[in-house]
């Protein structure tokens, strides 16, 4: 303490050595804290305010991430810590306990500031990358998360080293000797890290993708991808959390292909009562010829059939309907569906377009529509699909067809009333 001016001043004024030493150390500690606080306030009020205004006012977008993650704030911590560190060397004797405690505290602050700054920098890099490649896979996400974990790990090692007096490399070597325990503790992190790299590098899933994974109750948009979990916001606004490695080890459905294509698939069948299928007679043919979408088809088709029957000496008036070629109500209805869908501007003409019969079942004859709507939005897609089938179900009686359905209570009531000879409205 001999070189300390305050200590000498107190001794010259008659203070005892113990009192002068204690008081001078206390005052110097207060000065160190004041320097640390004053420097932090000056930097915050002047440099950081100027930097925030400049970043907010300029036309660049990428530097907004610096403000969002407070990278400049974290970086500015080093200046007051460094000033306080130098002040300790100038104001306090190296042999005093206050010097040792404050020195270690400043070193700890350096570690904390370093960890916080590195993590803020990694978060900033992630935001800038996503802004530049918003439509591509977030390949950096797994690496950035791993970088943050490693930063925290090394920060903890250096903090332990500061207060224990051990070399940080000695602590690392001890941890290296506990490899089995380390692997067990960080098993999920390690597996998740490589899984997230595989997911993003192979572009299996992106933030914003609509995925389905029934085993985890997930059906909605991916809102975040991290080392440990993938968060999905379901359509009912609940959040499902899926372990990242599960998307690699298990199957899931990604609807991105539909979203990036020219349409959304409509695949649904009308179940036709087989008993309502029959050949088309002249009266029905004449009536159906008035349907605008069918007039050209029916005329062309009828001429083709008549020519065939003449060439094969089939007399339509005398022969059974099964002889020669005849049009059926189901065939004409199928042609009508094709014409109706082609006339619908909300149905894509450049993608798969099928109207087909499937194998008959105990529920009737499935007449399947397999087309794509041009509007991929969920609500609009459902409206388009519903409008189509509303129209087709209402059109069935015009073609002498019936939709199949199992008997209901009303059907049985009607049957019972008919058996008793009583009308039932």
FINU-677782 format. One line per field, with one value per residue: x, y, z of N, C-alpha, C in turn; residue in one letter. Coordinates in steps of 0.02 Angstrom, whole numbers. Atoms other than C-alpha are relative to their C-alpha. Layout:
! residues N
n_xx <- [X	...]
n_yy <- [Y	...]
n_zz <- [Z	...]
ca_xx <- [X	...]
ca_yy <- [Y	...]
ca_zz <- [Z	...]
c_xx <- [X	...]
c_yy <- [Y	...]
c_zz <- [Z	...]
code <- [A	...]
//
This chain:
! residues 425
n_xx <- [41	-43	3	68	3	50	-28	-50	34	31	-54	-26	48	2	40	-40	-14	55	58	-17	0	69	38	-24	23	72	10	-22	50	56	-22	2	71	23	-28	37	68	-2	-17	58	52	-22	5	71	35	-29	-18	53	57	-17	1	70	33	-27	24	71	13	-27	44	-19	42	-37	-27	52	-10	-47	41	47	-35	-41	-70	-42	2	-44	-70	-22	-18	-72	-35	-2	-35	-72	-19	0	-57	-60	4	-19	-73	-27	23	-3	-62	10	1	61	54	46	-29	10	72	23	-31	36	66	-6	-13	64	40	-25	26	72	9	-20	51	60	-14	-4	68	37	-26	26	72	3	-18	58	54	-22	1	70	26	-27	21	63	34	-43	-7	-42	-54	-43	34	-30	-68	3	20	-58	-48	21	-11	-73	-18	20	-42	-66	8	4	-67	-44	24	-25	-73	-16	10	-34	-72	-22	-5	60	-17	3	71	22	-28	40	63	-14	-5	67	33	62	50	17	43	66	34	15	22	54	-28	-42	44	40	-43	-10	65	18	-42	26	64	-8	-45	36	60	59	51	-19	47	55	29	56	-17	45	-32	53	-25	-12	57	-21	30	0	-60	-61	-15	-70	-41	-60	-36	38	70	32	65	51	63	54	53	42	-42	-42	-70	-28	-73	-25	-73	-27	-23	58	16	-48	10	69	27	47	22	-14	45	-32	7	65	-1	-42	26	50	67	10	37	68	5	60	42	73	21	61	41	-7	67	26	-37	37	-11	35	50	6	28	-54	-51	26	0	-69	-30	9	-53	-47	-67	1	32	-48	-23	53	10	-58	0	57	-16	-49	35	44	-42	-24	56	17	-52	6	69	39	60	12	70	21	-46	-7	-48	-68	-31	-30	-26	50	-25	28	6	-62	-50	14	-14	-73	-20	22	-46	-62	14	13	-63	-42	30	-9	-66	-36	-30	-60	-1	-70	-19	38	72	30	66	-6	37	-39	33	62	-3	66	30	17	-54	-35	-17	-49	-26	-70	-22	-35	26	-53	-9	-26	18	41	71	23	-2	58	59	0	17	70	43	1	40	70	30	4	52	65	10	10	67	9	-27	32	-46	9	-58	10	-11	32	68	5	64	53	14	37	66	36	14	52	62	23	25	64	45	14	-49	-39	-36]
n_yy <- [-61	-60	-44	-25	-69	-8	32	-47	-59	18	8	-67	-34	31	62	61	35	46	-39	-32	51	21	-55	-14	55	-9	-56	20	46	-42	-33	50	10	-62	-1	50	-25	-60	18	34	-49	-42	39	12	-62	-34	44	46	-38	-21	60	21	-47	8	64	-6	-48	17	40	71	42	52	-23	-2	58	-21	-29	50	45	-42	18	-57	-8	51	-16	-60	17	10	-62	-14	54	-11	-58	21	46	-42	-40	43	2	-66	-24	48	39	70	48	-7	46	-36	3	67	12	-42	25	60	-21	-30	55	33	-44	9	64	-8	-44	36	49	-36	-31	52	27	-52	0	59	-12	-50	34	41	-43	-27	56	14	-55	5	62	15	55	59	33	-34	48	-23	2	51	-20	-57	26	35	-51	-30	49	3	-63	5	51	-29	-53	32	26	-56	-27	45	-9	-64	4	58	-5	53	-18	22	60	56	17	32	68	39	15	48	66	22	2	40	-39	-57	24	16	-62	-40	46	-31	-58	24	30	-54	-43	32	5	-65	-11	42	-26	-63	7	36	-39	40	-42	-69	-40	-19	59	35	71	43	54	21	30	-54	-45	-61	-13	-73	-33	0	-68	-5	61	-6	64	49	8	-37	-22	-3	-30	38	-42	-24	-49	31	10	67	1	64	7	-9	63	40	-13	39	71	19	-30	-55	-26	-71	-25	-53	14	-26	-73	-27	22	-45	11	44	57	20	72	21	41	5	70	5	60	39	14	-56	-4	33	-29	-63	6	-59	-56	-27	-29	-65	-47	-16	-39	-71	-23	-34	30	68	3	20	68	49	4	36	68	36	14	54	62	18	25	66	48	12	42	67	21	1	-41	-23	5	70	40	-16	-54	26	10	-61	-48	-46	-45	13	-61	-10	-24	-70	-39	-7	-50	-65	-21	-23	-65	-49	-18	-37	-67	-34	-33	13	66	-4	41	20	52	62	-12	66	19	72	48	48	65	-3	26	9	-67	-26	-9	-63	-42	-43	-61	-9	-61	-47	-68	-50	-36	47	-20	53	-16	-7	67	37	-28	25	71	6	-24	51	58	-24	0	67	38	-26	16	72	20	-19	55	62	34	-11	10	56	-9	52	-19	-40	8	-26	50	55	-26	-2	69	25	-33	27	67	-6	-34	-69	-48	-33	-57]
n_zz <- [0	-8	58	10	-23	-53	-60	-27	-26	-64	-50	-17	-42	-65	-1	-11	62	17	21	63	53	13	30	69	43	9	46	67	27	22	62	55	17	31	68	39	11	42	69	30	14	56	62	14	17	58	56	18	27	68	44	11	46	68	27	12	53	66	43	-1	-42	-35	-64	-51	-44	-53	-53	-26	-46	-45	9	-17	-73	-30	18	-36	-68	-7	-13	-72	-36	10	-40	-70	-8	-4	-61	-56	-2	-19	-64	-55	-4	22	-55	-40	18	44	67	28	11	56	61	21	22	67	47	9	43	68	25	10	57	61	17	23	65	51	13	36	68	35	13	53	62	19	26	65	47	17	41	68	32	-33	34	0	-65	-48	-11	-54	-65	-44	-16	-46	-66	-28	-20	-64	-54	-12	-33	-71	-33	-12	-49	-66	-16	-19	-63	-52	-3	-34	-73	-29	10	46	70	38	40	-47	-9	61	2	-47	33	53	-31	-18	65	-3	-36	43	55	-28	-18	60	53	39	36	55	50	30	41	66	33	27	59	54	22	36	57	54	15	-14	-31	-9	-38	44	33	-30	-7	-39	-36	-46	-62	-48	2	35	66	7	26	-40	-20	-21	4	-42	-8	-39	17	53	-25	53	-21	32	27	-54	-35	-51	19	-10	-3	26	-2	67	29	19	70	40	-12	15	61	-8	65	11	53	39	72	22	-3	53	65	30	-25	-58	25	-21	12	-36	43	-8	-2	40	-9	62	26	39	64	55	66	11	53	42	-38	-42	43	24	-57	-18	54	-14	-46	44	-5	28	67	51	-15	15	72	29	-24	29	70	0	-18	55	55	-19	3	70	31	-28	15	-62	7	-69	-20	-7	-41	-70	-13	-10	66	27	-49	-27	-52	-66	-40	-38	47	16	-60	-5	50	-26	-53	33	31	-53	-33	48	7	-64	1	-62	6	43	60	14	-46	9	7	10	-26	13	-41	-39	-6	-40	-68	-30	-7	66	49	-13	57	-33	31	-20	34	-44	0	10	-63	-49	-68	-29	0	69	29	-25	33	69	-2	-20	54	53	-19	-7	67	28	-35	22	71	10	23	70	39	-22	-46	-71	-43	-46	-72	-41	-22	-61	-35	42	51	-31	-17	63	20	-45	18	64	-13	-32	46	-22	24	-52	28]
ca_xx <- [0	153	128	-57	-87	-242	-154	-9	-130	-222	-59	-1	-160	-132	-237	-175	-101	-243	-378	-289	-266	-448	-519	-408	-454	-640	-627	-531	-658	-795	-692	-676	-864	-894	-779	-868	-1040	-993	-913	-1065	-1184	-1080	-1071	-1257	-1311	-1194	-1121	-1265	-1401	-1310	-1288	-1472	-1531	-1414	-1466	-1650	-1637	-1535	-1611	-1523	-1623	-1488	-1420	-1590	-1544	-1402	-1532	-1652	-1522	-1433	-1266	-1195	-1254	-1165	-1008	-1005	-988	-804	-758	-813	-749	-579	-574	-620	-487	-353	-415	-394	-211	-187	-285	-267	-112	-91	-70	-239	-390	-497	-378	-390	-580	-609	-485	-575	-743	-683	-617	-787	-872	-759	-814	-999	-984	-892	-1023	-1167	-1083	-1044	-1221	-1296	-1180	-1234	-1418	-1386	-1300	-1449	-1574	-1472	-1455	-1642	-1679	-1567	-1630	-1807	-1865	-1724	-1685	-1610	-1451	-1359	-1487	-1412	-1234	-1282	-1371	-1219	-1108	-1212	-1203	-1015	-1000	-1098	-994	-828	-896	-939	-765	-676	-789	-745	-561	-565	-630	-546	-374	-367	-312	-461	-369	-353	-541	-568	-452	-551	-712	-630	-593	-778	-824	-953	-1042	-1033	-1108	-1248	-1288	-1282	-1354	-1512	-1414	-1290	-1425	-1532	-1385	-1348	-1533	-1560	-1412	-1482	-1656	-1597	-1454	-1566	-1708	-1830	-1920	-1917	-1994	-2165	-2193	-2358	-2319	-2423	-2357	-2505	-2397	-2360	-2530	-2448	-2542	-2496	-2356	-2177	-2138	-1964	-1825	-1692	-1570	-1689	-1864	-1969	-2122	-2280	-2429	-2580	-2734	-2828	-2689	-2615	-2428	-2353	-2172	-2081	-1905	-1796	-1725	-1903	-1923	-1769	-1811	-2000	-2107	-2203	-2298	-2236	-2364	-2234	-2243	-2427	-2396	-2262	-2362	-2495	-2642	-2715	-2785	-2970	-2991	-3167	-3293	-3481	-3556	-3685	-3826	-3794	-3981	-4005	-3885	-3970	-3964	-4020	-4185	-4241	-4341	-4194	-4074	-4186	-4199	-4013	-3974	-4035	-3890	-3771	-3613	-3669	-3751	-3595	-3535	-3704	-3722	-3547	-3561	-3733	-3675	-3528	-3642	-3768	-3631	-3562	-3734	-3771	-3605	-3644	-3825	-3898	-4077	-4102	-4293	-4304	-4152	-4124	-4032	-3886	-3857	-3744	-3688	-3798	-3765	-3791	-3844	-3685	-3577	-3666	-3654	-3467	-3449	-3550	-3434	-3282	-3363	-3421	-3248	-3161	-3281	-3238	-3097	-3050	-2994	-2818	-2805	-2616	-2615	-2686	-2869	-2966	-3148	-3148	-3245	-3171	-3212	-3393	-3415	-3557	-3586	-3614	-3508	-3375	-3363	-3203	-3151	-2963	-2919	-2826	-2898	-2800	-2827	-2723	-2787	-2876	-3043	-3056	-3006	-3143	-3270	-3221	-3233	-3400	-3475	-3427	-3507	-3660	-3692	-3656	-3766	-3909	-3881	-3897	-4087	-4078	-3977	-4090	-3956	-3961	-3826	-3803	-3827	-3869	-4052	-4096	-4235	-4336	-4320	-4380	-4524	-4575	-4564	-4671	-4801	-4807	-4832	-4980	-5054	-5041	-4958	-4821	-4764]
ca_yy <- [0	115	181	222	410	395	277	402	546	457	410	590	646	531	379	208	93	-35	98	190	29	-26	145	169	-3	32	201	125	-14	118	210	51	23	206	194	35	114	281	204	92	241	348	209	173	355	410	271	147	278	345	168	125	283	254	71	115	258	175	77	-87	-230	-351	-238	-235	-406	-321	-222	-367	-477	-330	-376	-199	-189	-351	-295	-128	-218	-248	-64	-29	-200	-161	11	-64	-198	-66	38	-109	-122	65	86	-74	-165	-340	-421	-361	-477	-341	-340	-529	-533	-387	-457	-623	-536	-434	-593	-674	-522	-541	-722	-677	-534	-646	-784	-659	-570	-731	-797	-630	-635	-812	-764	-613	-720	-839	-698	-622	-792	-826	-654	-684	-861	-857	-986	-1109	-1230	-1154	-1256	-1149	-1174	-1335	-1267	-1105	-1199	-1311	-1157	-1082	-1242	-1251	-1067	-1095	-1250	-1159	-1010	-1125	-1205	-1036	-976	-1130	-1103	-923	-966	-1135	-1084	-1236	-1222	-1225	-1355	-1462	-1453	-1498	-1648	-1705	-1691	-1784	-1927	-1934	-1967	-2101	-1990	-1842	-1944	-2003	-1827	-1748	-1897	-1806	-1651	-1749	-1851	-1697	-1598	-1724	-1748	-1560	-1553	-1697	-1620	-1449	-1503	-1624	-1496	-1621	-1487	-1299	-1169	-1133	-1308	-1393	-1566	-1709	-1829	-1920	-2011	-1843	-1764	-1639	-1568	-1389	-1267	-1285	-1129	-1171	-1298	-1322	-1457	-1537	-1504	-1450	-1348	-1363	-1248	-1357	-1294	-1281	-1162	-1287	-1319	-1492	-1522	-1659	-1722	-1675	-1850	-1920	-1838	-1933	-2100	-2098	-2055	-1892	-1804	-1637	-1538	-1421	-1510	-1468	-1288	-1266	-1353	-1276	-1344	-1446	-1619	-1659	-1848	-1902	-2027	-2026	-2193	-2235	-2357	-2496	-2530	-2357	-2389	-2427	-2396	-2227	-2229	-2103	-1999	-1982	-1950	-1809	-1733	-1742	-1664	-1498	-1492	-1366	-1449	-1616	-1568	-1581	-1739	-1827	-1784	-1843	-1998	-2044	-2028	-2141	-2270	-2266	-2290	-2437	-2519	-2495	-2572	-2721	-2734	-2697	-2635	-2529	-2536	-2726	-2790	-2798	-2651	-2765	-2795	-2670	-2514	-2407	-2258	-2281	-2152	-2181	-2155	-1993	-1934	-1969	-1867	-1728	-1725	-1709	-1566	-1481	-1488	-1429	-1282	-1238	-1106	-1160	-1332	-1350	-1412	-1437	-1566	-1741	-1741	-1903	-1954	-2143	-2292	-2396	-2575	-2597	-2628	-2669	-2481	-2462	-2407	-2277	-2140	-2052	-1875	-1849	-1669	-1519	-1352	-1197	-1117	-1202	-1105	-1222	-1132	-1090	-1267	-1341	-1221	-1271	-1456	-1435	-1334	-1470	-1610	-1506	-1488	-1668	-1743	-1629	-1680	-1869	-1880	-1791	-1939	-2067	-2109	-2125	-2104	-2257	-2244	-2370	-2374	-2244	-2237	-2133	-2267	-2402	-2292	-2266	-2453	-2492	-2364	-2433	-2608	-2549	-2459	-2289	-2141	-2062	-1888]
ca_zz <- [0	11	-165	-142	-127	-19	101	120	143	283	371	360	446	593	543	598	467	478	466	326	228	248	206	54	-14	13	-75	-220	-238	-247	-379	-483	-474	-517	-668	-725	-703	-779	-932	-959	-947	-1066	-1195	-1178	-1190	-1329	-1436	-1427	-1452	-1604	-1674	-1647	-1735	-1881	-1903	-1890	-2014	-2151	-2296	-2259	-2186	-2132	-1992	-1905	-1836	-1739	-1643	-1625	-1538	-1450	-1525	-1507	-1326	-1284	-1376	-1285	-1118	-1153	-1142	-961	-906	-982	-901	-733	-756	-787	-641	-523	-572	-542	-381	-281	-220	-298	-127	-60	-55	-137	-285	-307	-289	-409	-534	-537	-550	-700	-782	-751	-828	-979	-998	-978	-1102	-1225	-1215	-1232	-1379	-1473	-1451	-1506	-1657	-1701	-1686	-1797	-1928	-1925	-1952	-2094	-2177	-2165	-2235	-2385	-2416	-2353	-2481	-2448	-2309	-2152	-2164	-2036	-1897	-1829	-1838	-1750	-1611	-1590	-1586	-1446	-1344	-1366	-1317	-1157	-1119	-1139	-1042	-897	-906	-900	-758	-656	-699	-636	-463	-442	-503	-618	-798	-918	-1022	-867	-842	-1024	-1008	-855	-953	-1097	-978	-938	-1120	-1081	-955	-1073	-1216	-1102	-1040	-1213	-1309	-1364	-1411	-1517	-1604	-1631	-1699	-1837	-1871	-1894	-2013	-2114	-2119	-2176	-2288	-2385	-2383	-2307	-2208	-2195	-2081	-2156	-2227	-2195	-2125	-2056	-1924	-1844	-1717	-1634	-1670	-1787	-1936	-1978	-2018	-1955	-1853	-1789	-1813	-1679	-1627	-1503	-1568	-1715	-1669	-1775	-1760	-1797	-1887	-1722	-1664	-1541	-1543	-1568	-1520	-1616	-1576	-1723	-1744	-1760	-1931	-1990	-1911	-1944	-2093	-2111	-2250	-2316	-2419	-2493	-2661	-2672	-2620	-2753	-2890	-3001	-2903	-2761	-2789	-2783	-2767	-2722	-2789	-2818	-2766	-2899	-2864	-2991	-3007	-3083	-3229	-3396	-3583	-3645	-3743	-3873	-3751	-3631	-3774	-3840	-3666	-3631	-3800	-3732	-3608	-3686	-3622	-3698	-3864	-3972	-3884	-3900	-4084	-4128	-4021	-4088	-4268	-4229	-4148	-4290	-4419	-4322	-4306	-4491	-4540	-4428	-4487	-4316	-4326	-4171	-4175	-4186	-4092	-3907	-3830	-3795	-3980	-4064	-3975	-3864	-3754	-3567	-3440	-3339	-3493	-3538	-3358	-3358	-3518	-3436	-3285	-3399	-3497	-3337	-3257	-3416	-3421	-3240	-3237	-3060	-3121	-3193	-3371	-3361	-3222	-3204	-3261	-3238	-3222	-3203	-3141	-3002	-2961	-2901	-2716	-2598	-2591	-2778	-2925	-2879	-3010	-2959	-2999	-2996	-3042	-2971	-2919	-2969	-2798	-2663	-2513	-2395	-2376	-2561	-2610	-2500	-2577	-2754	-2711	-2624	-2767	-2891	-2793	-2747	-2933	-2978	-2842	-2895	-3077	-3050	-3069	-3238	-3301	-3218	-3090	-2902	-2773	-2663	-2476	-2341	-2286	-2157	-2029	-2150	-2286	-2167	-2112	-2294	-2328	-2175	-2226	-2403	-2335	-2234	-2383	-2299	-2382	-2279	-2323]
c_xx <- [42	-8	-69	-5	-49	26	52	-33	-32	52	27	-46	-13	-43	46	8	-58	-61	12	-2	-71	-41	21	-23	-75	-14	19	-48	-60	19	-2	-72	-28	25	-39	-70	-1	15	-59	-55	19	-7	-72	-34	25	10	-58	-61	13	-4	-71	-36	25	-26	-74	-15	25	-46	17	-44	41	24	-54	6	50	-38	-44	34	49	74	46	0	47	74	26	19	75	36	0	36	75	25	3	59	65	1	20	75	30	-17	11	67	-13	-6	-65	-54	-50	24	-15	-73	-24	30	-38	-71	3	13	-65	-46	22	-28	-75	-13	18	-53	-62	11	3	-69	-44	24	-25	-73	-8	16	-58	-56	18	-3	-72	-31	23	-26	-65	-36	40	4	48	56	42	-29	33	71	1	-20	57	53	-18	12	74	24	-18	45	69	-4	-3	69	46	-23	24	75	19	-4	34	75	27	7	-62	14	1	-72	-26	26	-37	-66	10	7	-68	-43	-67	-56	-23	-47	-70	-40	-22	-24	-53	25	41	-42	-41	40	9	-65	-20	42	-26	-65	8	45	-33	-66	-63	-56	28	-50	-53	-32	-60	17	-54	41	-48	25	14	-58	15	-32	-6	67	58	17	71	34	62	32	-45	-71	-18	-70	-47	-62	-56	-56	-49	38	36	70	20	76	25	76	29	19	-59	-18	48	-14	-70	-24	-47	-17	14	-41	33	-6	-66	1	39	-25	-53	-69	-2	-49	-70	-7	-59	-46	-74	-17	-68	-35	-1	-69	-28	36	-39	18	-44	-50	-6	-25	54	54	-22	3	71	34	-7	52	56	69	4	-22	49	24	-53	-10	57	0	-57	13	50	-33	-45	39	25	-56	-20	50	-3	-72	-41	-59	-22	-72	-21	42	-4	52	71	36	26	26	-56	34	-36	-3	63	55	-10	14	75	25	-20	47	64	-11	-10	65	45	-26	9	70	42	32	58	-7	70	25	-45	-75	-32	-71	-7	-45	49	-39	-63	10	-70	-35	-15	61	34	17	46	21	70	27	35	-32	58	13	19	-16	-54	-75	-28	-2	-62	-64	-6	-23	-74	-48	-6	-47	-72	-35	-10	-53	-70	-15	-17	-70	-13	23	-30	44	-17	67	-15	9	-36	-69	2	-66	-58	-19	-41	-71	-44	-21	-56	-67	-28	-30	-68	-52	-17	53	35	41	58]
c_yy <- [63	48	31	69	10	-30	47	61	-14	-9	68	38	-37	-63	-59	-37	-46	38	33	-50	-20	53	13	-55	9	56	-20	-49	39	36	-47	-10	62	5	-48	25	60	-15	-34	50	44	-37	-10	63	30	-48	-44	36	23	-60	-23	46	-9	-64	5	44	-23	-48	-74	-39	-48	23	8	-58	17	30	-51	-44	37	-17	58	13	-48	17	59	-16	-4	64	17	-54	9	60	-17	-45	39	42	-40	-3	65	19	-47	-38	-73	-49	4	-49	34	-3	-68	-13	39	-24	-61	18	31	-54	-39	42	-5	-64	7	43	-35	-50	35	30	-52	-27	51	3	-59	9	51	-31	-43	40	27	-55	-17	55	-3	-61	-24	-59	-65	-28	39	-47	20	-11	-50	19	57	-23	-38	49	33	-47	-4	63	-1	-49	28	57	-28	-26	57	32	-43	9	63	-6	-60	4	-54	28	-23	-63	-62	-23	-36	-72	-46	-20	-50	-71	-28	-4	-36	38	58	-21	-16	64	38	-44	33	59	-22	-29	53	44	-30	-8	67	17	-40	27	62	-7	-36	33	-42	41	70	33	25	-57	-26	-75	-35	-56	-25	-28	51	50	65	3	75	25	-5	72	8	-68	12	-69	-52	-12	39	17	10	32	-34	48	23	47	-29	-10	-72	5	-70	-3	1	-67	-44	10	-37	-74	-24	36	58	26	75	24	54	-11	25	76	30	-21	49	-10	-47	-55	-6	-73	-26	-37	9	-74	-6	-66	-39	-15	57	8	-38	34	62	-10	66	60	32	34	70	51	22	42	75	27	28	-33	-68	-2	-23	-72	-51	-8	-39	-73	-41	-16	-57	-67	-24	-29	-70	-52	-15	-47	-72	-26	-11	48	20	-10	-72	-40	21	56	-25	-14	67	45	47	45	-17	66	14	26	73	44	10	52	70	26	27	69	54	22	39	71	41	32	-13	-69	4	-47	-28	-55	-61	14	-67	-1	-74	-41	-44	-65	6	-31	-10	67	31	7	67	35	55	59	11	59	45	69	49	40	-49	19	-46	15	3	-68	-40	27	-24	-73	-10	22	-52	-57	18	-6	-70	-43	23	-20	-74	-17	18	-56	-67	-40	17	-9	-55	26	-55	24	38	-14	24	-50	-57	22	3	-70	-29	31	-27	-69	0	35	70	46	35	56	20]
c_zz <- [0	-58	-11	31	58	66	33	31	68	55	21	45	66	4	12	-66	-21	-25	-68	-58	-18	-35	-72	-48	-15	-50	-71	-32	-26	-65	-60	-23	-35	-72	-45	-17	-46	-72	-34	-18	-60	-67	-19	-26	-66	-59	-22	-28	-71	-48	-14	-49	-71	-32	-17	-61	-69	-38	0	49	44	69	54	49	55	59	33	53	46	-5	21	75	34	-13	40	73	11	20	75	40	-6	40	74	15	7	64	61	7	26	72	58	-1	-18	58	39	-24	-47	-72	-33	-17	-61	-66	-27	-24	-70	-53	-13	-45	-72	-32	-17	-62	-65	-22	-28	-70	-56	-17	-37	-73	-40	-18	-57	-67	-25	-30	-69	-53	-21	-41	-72	-37	32	-31	1	70	45	22	60	69	47	21	51	70	33	23	66	58	18	35	74	38	16	50	71	22	23	65	59	9	38	75	32	-5	-45	-71	-37	-40	45	12	-61	-4	48	-32	-57	27	20	-64	3	34	-42	-57	25	15	-62	-58	-45	-41	-60	-56	-36	-45	-70	-37	-31	-61	-59	-28	-44	-61	-58	-17	10	29	10	48	-49	-37	39	3	41	31	53	66	54	0	-35	-70	-8	-26	50	17	26	-5	43	6	33	-27	-63	25	-59	28	-40	-22	53	47	61	-28	15	-2	-18	9	-70	-32	-22	-74	-46	7	-17	-63	18	-70	-2	-61	-43	-75	-28	-2	-57	-69	-25	27	59	-20	30	-20	42	-50	16	0	-34	14	-66	-31	-42	-68	-54	-66	-8	-58	-37	39	44	-43	-24	57	18	-54	11	50	-43	0	-34	-73	-53	11	-20	-75	-33	19	-31	-73	-6	14	-57	-59	16	-6	-72	-33	25	-4	65	-9	71	22	15	49	74	9	5	-65	-25	56	20	52	66	39	41	-44	-18	60	10	-49	23	54	-31	-30	53	33	-47	-9	64	1	63	1	-49	-59	-14	47	-11	1	-17	29	-17	45	36	6	43	68	26	11	-68	-45	14	-66	27	-42	28	-41	50	-6	-7	64	55	71	27	-6	-71	-35	22	-33	-71	-2	18	-55	-56	18	16	-67	-26	36	-22	-73	-11	-24	-73	-46	20	47	72	36	50	72	37	23	65	35	-41	-54	29	18	-63	-22	43	-18	-65	10	32	-43	20	-29	58	-30	44]
code <- [X	X	X	X	X	X	X	X	X	X	X	X	X	X	X	X	X	X	X	X	X	X	X	X	X	X	X	X	X	X	X	X	X	X	X	X	X	X	X	X	X	X	X	X	X	X	X	X	X	X	X	X	X	X	X	X	X	X	X	X	X	X	X	X	X	X	X	X	X	X	X	X	X	X	X	X	X	X	X	X	X	X	X	X	X	X	X	X	X	X	X	X	X	X	X	X	X	X	X	X	X	X	X	X	X	X	X	X	X	X	X	X	X	X	X	X	X	X	X	X	X	X	X	X	X	X	X	X	X	X	X	X	X	X	X	X	X	X	X	X	X	X	X	X	X	X	X	X	X	X	X	X	X	X	X	X	X	X	X	X	X	X	X	X	X	X	X	X	X	X	X	X	X	X	X	X	X	X	X	X	X	X	X	X	X	X	X	X	X	X	X	X	X	X	X	X	X	X	X	X	X	X	X	X	X	X	X	X	X	X	X	X	X	X	X	X	X	X	X	X	X	X	X	X	X	X	X	X	X	X	X	X	X	X	X	X	X	X	X	X	X	X	X	X	X	X	X	X	X	X	X	X	X	X	X	X	X	X	X	X	X	X	X	X	X	X	X	X	X	X	X	X	X	X	X	X	X	X	X	X	X	X	X	X	X	X	X	X	X	X	X	X	X	X	X	X	X	X	X	X	X	X	X	X	X	X	X	X	X	X	X	X	X	X	X	X	X	X	X	X	X	X	X	X	X	X	X	X	X	X	X	X	X	X	X	X	X	X	X	X	X	X	X	X	X	X	X	X	X	X	X	X	X	X	X	X	X	X	X	X	X	X	X	X	X	X	X	X	X	X	X	X	X	X	X	X	X	X	X	X	X	X	X	X	X	X	X	X	X	X	X	X	X	X	X	X	X	X	X	X	X	X	X	X	X	X	X	X	X	X	X	X	X	X	X	X	X	X	X	X	X	X	X	X	X]
//
